[in-house]
Amino acid sequence: PRGGKLTLLQLRAAHLLLRISVLCFSELFFMKEPHDVTVMRRDAVILDCQAHGESPIDVRWLKNGVEVLENERLYLLSNGSLYISEVESRRGDKSDEGHYQCLAQNMYGAILSQSARLTIASKCHHAGSTFETQRCDGLLMMGS
Ligand SMILES: *[C@@H]1O[C@H](CO)[C@@H](O)[C@H](O)[C@H]1NC(C)=O
């Protein structure tokens, strides 16, 4: 009957409103997000991630959209940041270069951080600012 359909619609609307308000109250947000970094090969690097919200919050890292698997060189710190002890620049999958994102999740939902680019300064390249900085395999050279 028609009345039944209307009730179902109303139920759906109520359900939607409830979901929206839950999303608002859960307030999962990032206090710290990773930023672009340029590191020397074999240097250590920490990519920051700190989410605030209803605990427990599960933090995971994605590299180029794929979940990062921890190993003896690369792991998640207890505060959510990602630690890479010796940055690798080998070609292919072994390279640590790429775009990193942190994924935080609690019982209400999940948020994805901005993407931070990790660049390894093993080859000569420019990272221009007020003065020109050229990094060449372990050497830092500055010109005017
Ligand atoms: C997590 O801990 C590491 C090492 O103690 C620190 O360098 C990093 O900044 C911390 N991360 C956050 C998000 O505070």
The ligand as an SDF file (V2000), in Angstrom:
LIG
                    3D

 14 14  0  0  0  0  0  0  0  0999 V2000
   56.2820   10.2990   16.8200 C   0  0  0  0  0  0  0  0  0  0  0  0
   57.4780   10.0050   17.4610 O   0  0  0  0  0  0  0  0  0  0  0  0
   58.6330   10.3310   16.7100 C   0  0  0  0  0  0  0  0  0  0  0  0
   59.8580    9.8430   17.4710 C   0  0  0  0  0  0  0  0  0  0  0  0
   59.6880    9.9200   18.8370 O   0  0  0  0  0  0  0  0  0  0  0  0
   58.6560   11.8400   16.4460 C   0  0  0  0  0  0  0  0  0  0  0  0
   59.7900   12.2020   15.7070 O   0  0  0  0  0  0  0  0  0  0  0  0
   57.3940   12.1920   15.6640 C   0  0  0  0  0  0  0  0  0  0  0  0
   57.3590   13.5820   15.4180 O   0  0  0  0  0  0  0  0  0  0  0  0
   56.1780   11.7640   16.4460 C   0  0  0  0  0  0  0  0  0  0  0  0
   54.9890   11.9790   15.6500 N   0  0  0  0  0  0  0  0  0  0  0  0
   54.0150   12.7910   16.0110 C   0  0  0  0  0  0  0  0  0  0  0  0
   52.8530   12.8460   15.0940 C   0  0  0  0  0  0  0  0  0  0  0  0
   54.0420   13.4670   17.0130 O   0  0  0  0  0  0  0  0  0  0  0  0
  1  2  1  0
  1 10  1  0
  2  3  1  0
  3  4  1  0
  3  6  1  0
  4  5  1  0
  6  7  1  0
  6  8  1  0
  8  9  1  0
  8 10  1  0
 10 11  1  0
 11 12  1  0
 12 13  1  0
 12 14  2  0
M  END
$$$$
